[in-house]
């Protein structure tokens, strides 16, 4: 049974005044029903709660304070889900509201529980409607208009495709609103080719994402072997074509060197709590030989962290990667630069590796 994760941005869900674009949501729900008739499941990841809450509270501009954003989300969340529930019911489908936070993706146990819950809903033939739980998130723990959340959901469910519906026709060579010569990029196979493009953040008064976060979300998904697509969710024919797998928007091909879901979770979802600076020998071993990082190769420890936390690993001010550390910061400061036998004398129960290669991902 195939699974498609469809993400709707704020500009798709609500207009500039914060009113729900009901005809757009109705079109998406109709396509979800059509996919179900073909034997495919659809998971909806939606933004828009803050925009709808802003309208309900007559707020003229998107708030900047976290407490205001969270309050606006709390006002809008119920209203948003009721729209989905009614439209999916009219399409003959059952639905469930699922609220996730960054912590649910960054804590491994929560991550696995979220996957089991979503799988159970799909087995029950229920359409999950997922949103970030804005009322409990914080400034530095947020998905960015749910693009990263959608990518993580696609990865944890091993979806067939990630569909990102936005208010533009796809990824262009330049901003089409500013450059009339901008051309649509129909297909992306190498993300390195996009580095020369000026891919911007959101200019919407109600959204927080933008094309950059969508491209990063597509990169996350394709690295896990999941093709992605950015398409215009305001055009009924485009939405139908995108759900059917036909030419629409910009398609991102899955990358050849598939990365495990665990390492993608580690790279993109688990927050870092410190930094390890390593010498040239350790840097080369990590980059070229897929080695573990031993205390002997560490020259400096920055930050405050505990065993199991994620840390950045750098050399000569360049980021090498990110890994889960086996030591606390205070323990590592006692043993940096020491060989394994010397470490064991100071910390008899400590692991040989500061960061094991299975729990490390290159940048």
Rosetta blueprint (number, residue, H / E / L):
1 X L
2 X L
3 X E
4 X E
5 X E
6 X E
7 X E
8 X E
9 X L
10 X H
11 X H
12 X H
13 X H
14 X E
15 X L
16 X L
17 X L
18 X L
19 X L
20 X E
21 X L
22 X H
23 X H
24 X H
25 X H
26 X H
27 X H
28 X H
29 X H
30 X H
31 X H
32 X H
33 X H
34 X H
35 X H
36 X H
37 X H
38 X L
39 X L
40 X L
41 X E
42 X E
43 X E
44 X E
45 X E
46 X E
47 X L
48 X L
49 X H
50 X H
51 X H
52 X H
53 X H
54 X H
55 X H
56 X H
57 X L
58 X L
59 X L
60 X L
61 X L
62 X L
63 X L
64 X L
65 X L
66 X H
67 X H
68 X H
69 X H
70 X H
71 X H
72 X H
73 X H
74 X H
75 X H
76 X H
77 X H
78 X H
79 X H
80 X H
81 X H
82 X H
83 X H
84 X H
85 X H
86 X H
87 X H
88 X H
89 X H
90 X H
91 X L
92 X L
93 X L
94 X E
95 X E
96 X E
97 X E
98 X E
99 X E
100 X E
101 X L
102 X H
103 X H
104 X H
105 X H
106 X H
107 X L
108 X H
109 X H
110 X H
111 X H
112 X H
113 X H
114 X H
115 X H
116 X H
117 X H
118 X H
119 X H
120 X H
121 X H
122 X H
123 X H
124 X L
125 X L
126 X E
127 X E
128 X E
129 X E
130 X E
131 X E
132 X E
133 X L
134 X H
135 X H
136 X H
137 X L
138 X E
139 X L
140 X L
141 X E
142 X L
143 X L
144 X L
145 X L
146 X L
147 X H
148 X H
149 X H
150 X H
151 X H
152 X H
153 X H
154 X H
155 X H
156 X H
157 X L
158 X L
159 X L
160 X L
161 X E
162 X E
163 X E
164 X E
165 X E
166 X E
167 X L
168 X L
169 X L
170 X L
171 X L
172 X E
173 X L
174 X L
175 X L
176 X L
177 X L
178 X L
179 X L
180 X L
181 X L
182 X L
183 X L
184 X E
185 X L
186 X L
187 X E
188 X E
189 X L
190 X L
191 X H
192 X H
193 X H
194 X H
195 X L
196 X L
197 X L
198 X L
199 X L
200 X L
201 X L
202 X L
203 X L
204 X L
205 X L
206 X L
207 X L
208 X L
209 X L
210 X L
211 X H
212 X H
213 X H
214 X H
215 X H
216 X H
217 X H
218 X H
219 X H
220 X H
221 X H
222 X H
223 X H
224 X L
225 X L
226 X L
227 X E
228 X E
229 X E
230 X E
231 X E
232 X E
233 X L
234 X L
235 X L
236 X H
237 X H
238 X H
239 X H
240 X H
241 X H
242 X H
243 X H
244 X L
245 X L
246 X L
247 X L
248 X L
249 X L
250 X E
251 X E
252 X E
253 X L
254 X L
255 X L
256 X L
257 X L
258 X L
259 X L
260 X L
261 X H
262 X H
263 X H
264 X H
265 X H
266 X H
267 X H
268 X H
269 X H
270 X L
271 X L
272 X E
273 X E
274 X E
275 X E
276 X E
277 X E
278 X E
279 X L
280 X H
281 X H
282 X H
283 X H
284 X H
285 X H
286 X H
287 X H
288 X H
289 X H
290 X L
291 X L
292 X L
293 X E
294 X E
295 X H
296 X H
297 X H
298 X E
299 X E
300 X E
301 X E
302 X E
303 X E
304 X L
305 X L
306 X L
307 X L
308 X L
309 X L
310 X E
311 X E
312 X E
313 X E
314 X E
315 X E
316 X L
317 X L
318 X E
319 X E
320 X E
321 X E
322 X E
323 X E
324 X E
325 X E
326 X L
327 X L
328 X L
329 X H
330 X H
331 X H
332 X H
333 X H
334 X H
335 X H
336 X L
337 X L
338 X L
339 X L
340 X H
341 X H
342 X H
343 X H
344 X H
345 X H
346 X H
347 X L
348 X L
349 X L
350 X L
351 X L
352 X L
353 X E
354 X E
355 X E
356 X E
357 X E
358 X E
359 X E
360 X E
361 X E
362 X E
363 X L
